[in-house]
Amino acid sequence: MSTFDIDYTLGIFPILFKYIDITISMAVISAAIALIIAILIAVITTYKIKLLTQLCDLYISFFRGTPLLVQLYLLYFGLPQILPIFSNLDAYTASIAGLALHFSAYMAESIRGAISSIDKGQFEAANSLGMTRTQTFSYIVLPQAIRVAIPSLMNNFIDIIKSTSLAFTLGVPEIMAKAQIEASSSYKYFESFLAVAIVYWVIVVTFTYFQRKVETRLNKAY
C-alpha cells in the first residue's frame, strides 16, 4: 500500500502554475464571447423577432440539451470533415468556441429573465420621452438587467473555468492536461489530481471574492 507523497504534491504546483494563463485566458475569452451572443439572443427572444426567435430557441435547446464534451468533439473533430475551411482549427480556438457557444445558451436565459424583471413602466416612461426602442434598451433596460443577472452570470463564468478542464481531451496544454501527464508518468494519480483540484479551487474562490465585491458595488444605489 503506497503512502501519500506530500513532497511530490508540493513539487507539482510550480509545474501547474505555468499553465494557469492558458486556463484563465480560455475562460475569460470564451465568457466575453458568450456574453455578447447571450445579449443578442436575449434581445431577440424578448422582442420576439419573427423567425429569429425560433432559431434562438433551437440554439438554446441544443446547447443546453447536449453535453459540452460532445459539442467540443463536434467542433474539433466533426466540423472539419463537413466544412474543410475549418480543417486548420486548432484545439485552443475550438475549446474557446465550444465553451462560448455552450454557456451563451445559459447566459441568454439569465439575461432574458433579468430583462423580464424590469418594471414595464420604465419602458412606457422611456417611450413617452421619445426614446427609441434601441435607446430604451441600451440606456435603461440593459444596465438594470445586467445588475440583476450578475450573480447568475458570475456562476456561469465559474462553471466555464471548471469546464476548461475538458479542453485537455482536445490536446490543449492547460493545467488539467499537465496534471494528467504528470500522473501517467509517475503513477501518483491521487497527488496529481489533488494538486490540480486545489489549483482550480483557489481560482474559483478568488473569482468568487471579486464577484461579491462587484455585487456589493452595483447594489449600493439600491
C-alpha positions as CSV (number, residue, x, y, z in Angstrom):
1,M,0.0,0.0,0.0
2,S,1.5,3.3,-1.1
3,T,1.6,6.3,1.1
4,F,0.7,9.9,0.3
5,D,3.7,11.7,-1.1
6,I,3.5,15.3,0.2
7,D,6.8,16.3,-1.4
8,Y,5.5,15.2,-4.9
9,T,2.3,17.1,-4.4
10,L,4.1,20.3,-3.4
11,G,6.5,19.9,-6.3
12,I,3.8,19.6,-8.9
13,F,2.3,23.0,-8.1
14,P,5.0,25.1,-9.9
15,I,4.5,22.9,-12.9
16,L,0.8,23.5,-13.0
17,F,1.2,27.3,-12.3
18,K,3.0,27.6,-15.7
19,Y,-0.2,26.7,-17.5
20,I,-2.7,28.7,-15.4
21,D,-2.6,31.5,-18.0
22,I,-3.9,29.1,-20.7
23,T,-6.8,28.1,-18.4
24,I,-7.7,31.7,-17.4
25,S,-7.4,33.0,-21.0
26,M,-9.7,30.3,-22.3
27,A,-12.2,31.1,-19.6
28,V,-12.1,34.9,-20.0
29,I,-12.2,35.0,-23.8
30,S,-15.0,32.4,-24.0
31,A,-17.0,34.2,-21.3
32,A,-16.7,37.5,-23.2
33,I,-17.9,35.9,-26.5
34,A,-20.6,34.0,-24.7
35,L,-21.9,37.2,-23.1
36,I,-22.1,39.0,-26.5
37,I,-24.0,36.1,-28.0
38,A,-26.3,35.9,-25.0
39,I,-27.2,39.5,-25.1
40,L,-28.1,39.2,-28.8
41,I,-30.2,36.1,-28.1
42,A,-31.9,37.8,-25.1
43,V,-32.9,40.8,-27.2
44,I,-34.3,38.7,-30.0
45,T,-36.3,36.5,-27.6
46,T,-37.5,39.4,-25.5
47,Y,-38.8,41.4,-28.5
48,K,-39.9,38.2,-30.2
49,I,-38.4,38.9,-33.6
50,K,-40.0,36.6,-36.2
51,L,-38.1,33.6,-37.4
52,L,-35.0,34.6,-35.4
53,T,-36.8,33.8,-32.1
54,Q,-37.4,30.2,-33.3
55,L,-33.8,29.9,-34.3
56,C,-32.7,31.2,-30.9
57,D,-35.0,28.7,-29.1
58,L,-33.5,25.9,-31.2
59,Y,-30.0,27.1,-30.4
60,I,-30.6,27.3,-26.7
61,S,-32.3,23.9,-26.7
62,F,-29.4,22.2,-28.5
63,F,-26.6,23.7,-26.4
64,R,-28.3,23.2,-23.1
65,G,-29.6,19.7,-24.1
66,T,-26.3,18.1,-25.2
67,P,-23.1,17.5,-23.2
68,L,-20.3,20.1,-23.6
69,L,-17.8,17.3,-24.3
70,V,-19.8,16.1,-27.3
71,Q,-20.0,19.7,-28.6
72,L,-16.2,20.1,-28.3
73,Y,-15.8,16.9,-30.3
74,L,-18.2,18.0,-32.9
75,L,-16.4,21.3,-33.3
76,Y,-12.8,20.0,-33.3
77,F,-13.2,16.6,-34.9
78,G,-16.5,16.6,-36.8
79,L,-16.8,20.1,-38.2
80,P,-13.6,20.0,-40.4
81,Q,-15.0,16.8,-42.1
82,I,-18.1,18.6,-43.1
83,L,-16.6,22.1,-43.8
84,P,-13.0,21.8,-44.9
85,I,-12.5,25.5,-44.2
86,F,-12.3,24.6,-40.5
87,S,-9.5,22.0,-41.1
88,N,-6.9,24.3,-39.7
89,L,-8.9,25.0,-36.5
90,D,-6.6,24.5,-33.5
91,A,-7.6,22.9,-30.2
92,Y,-7.3,26.1,-28.2
93,T,-9.6,28.0,-30.6
94,A,-12.0,25.1,-30.8
95,S,-12.2,24.9,-27.0
96,I,-12.9,28.6,-26.7
97,A,-15.6,28.4,-29.4
98,G,-17.2,25.3,-27.7
99,L,-17.2,26.9,-24.3
100,A,-18.6,30.2,-25.7
101,L,-21.4,28.5,-27.6
102,H,-22.4,26.2,-24.8
103,F,-22.5,28.8,-22.0
104,S,-24.1,31.5,-24.1
105,A,-27.2,29.4,-24.1
106,Y,-27.3,29.6,-20.3
107,M,-26.3,33.2,-20.1
108,A,-29.1,34.1,-22.6
109,E,-31.7,32.7,-20.3
110,S,-30.3,34.5,-17.3
111,I,-30.3,37.9,-19.2
112,R,-33.8,37.3,-20.7
113,G,-35.1,36.6,-17.2
114,A,-33.4,39.7,-15.9
115,I,-34.9,41.8,-18.7
116,S,-38.4,40.4,-17.9
117,S,-38.0,41.5,-14.2
118,I,-37.6,45.2,-15.3
119,D,-40.8,47.2,-14.5
120,K,-42.8,47.7,-17.6
121,G,-43.5,51.2,-16.5
122,Q,-39.9,52.1,-17.4
123,F,-40.5,51.1,-21.0
124,E,-43.6,53.3,-21.1
125,A,-41.8,56.2,-19.5
126,A,-38.9,56.0,-22.0
127,N,-41.4,55.8,-24.8
128,S,-43.2,58.9,-23.5
129,L,-39.9,60.8,-23.6
130,G,-39.4,60.0,-27.2
131,M,-36.7,57.4,-26.8
132,T,-36.4,54.8,-29.5
133,R,-36.6,51.1,-28.7
134,T,-32.8,50.8,-29.1
135,Q,-32.1,53.7,-26.8
136,T,-34.5,52.4,-24.2
137,F,-32.8,49.0,-24.2
138,S,-29.3,50.4,-24.3
139,Y,-29.6,53.1,-21.6
140,I,-32.4,51.9,-19.3
141,V,-33.1,48.2,-19.6
142,L,-29.8,46.5,-20.3
143,P,-27.8,48.2,-17.4
144,Q,-30.5,47.2,-14.9
145,A,-30.8,43.7,-16.4
146,I,-27.1,43.1,-16.2
147,R,-27.1,44.2,-12.5
148,V,-29.9,41.7,-11.8
149,A,-28.2,39.0,-13.8
150,I,-24.6,39.5,-12.4
151,P,-24.9,36.6,-9.8
152,S,-26.1,34.1,-12.4
153,L,-23.6,35.3,-15.0
154,M,-20.7,35.0,-12.5
155,N,-21.8,31.5,-11.6
156,N,-21.7,30.7,-15.4
157,F,-18.2,32.1,-15.5
158,I,-17.1,29.9,-12.6
159,D,-18.6,27.0,-14.5
160,I,-16.6,28.0,-17.5
161,I,-13.4,28.0,-15.5
162,K,-14.1,24.4,-14.3
163,S,-15.2,23.3,-17.8
164,T,-11.9,24.4,-19.3
165,S,-10.6,21.1,-17.8
166,L,-12.4,19.3,-20.7
167,A,-10.0,21.1,-23.2
168,F,-7.3,18.6,-22.4
169,T,-9.4,16.0,-24.3
170,L,-8.6,18.1,-27.5
171,G,-4.9,18.3,-26.6
172,V,-4.9,21.8,-25.1
173,P,-1.9,22.1,-22.7
174,E,-3.8,23.6,-19.8
175,I,-3.5,22.6,-16.1
176,M,-5.7,19.5,-16.3
177,A,-3.8,18.2,-19.2
178,K,-0.5,18.7,-17.4
179,A,-1.8,17.0,-14.3
180,Q,-2.9,14.0,-16.4
181,I,0.6,13.8,-18.0
182,E,2.3,14.0,-14.6
183,A,0.0,11.4,-13.1
184,S,0.6,9.0,-16.0
185,S,4.3,9.3,-15.9
186,S,4.7,9.0,-12.1
187,Y,1.6,6.8,-11.3
188,K,0.9,9.2,-8.4
189,Y,-2.7,9.9,-9.5
190,F,-4.1,11.0,-6.2
191,E,-1.3,13.5,-5.6
192,S,-1.5,14.9,-9.1
193,F,-5.3,15.3,-9.2
194,L,-5.4,16.6,-5.7
195,A,-2.9,19.3,-6.7
196,V,-5.0,20.3,-9.8
197,A,-8.2,20.3,-7.7
198,I,-6.6,22.7,-5.3
199,V,-5.5,25.0,-8.1
200,Y,-9.0,25.1,-9.6
201,W,-10.4,25.7,-6.1
202,V,-8.1,28.6,-5.5
203,I,-9.0,30.1,-8.9
204,V,-12.7,29.8,-8.2
205,V,-12.5,31.2,-4.7
206,T,-10.6,34.2,-6.0
207,F,-13.2,35.0,-8.7
208,T,-16.0,34.4,-6.2
209,Y,-14.4,37.0,-3.9
210,F,-14.4,39.5,-6.8
211,Q,-18.0,38.5,-7.6
212,R,-19.1,39.6,-4.2
213,K,-17.3,42.8,-4.4
214,V,-18.9,43.6,-7.8
215,E,-22.4,42.7,-6.5
216,T,-21.9,44.9,-3.4
217,R,-20.7,47.9,-5.5
218,L,-23.6,47.5,-8.0
219,N,-26.2,47.2,-5.3
220,K,-25.1,50.3,-3.3
221,A,-27.5,52.6,-5.1
222,Y,-30.4,50.2,-4.4
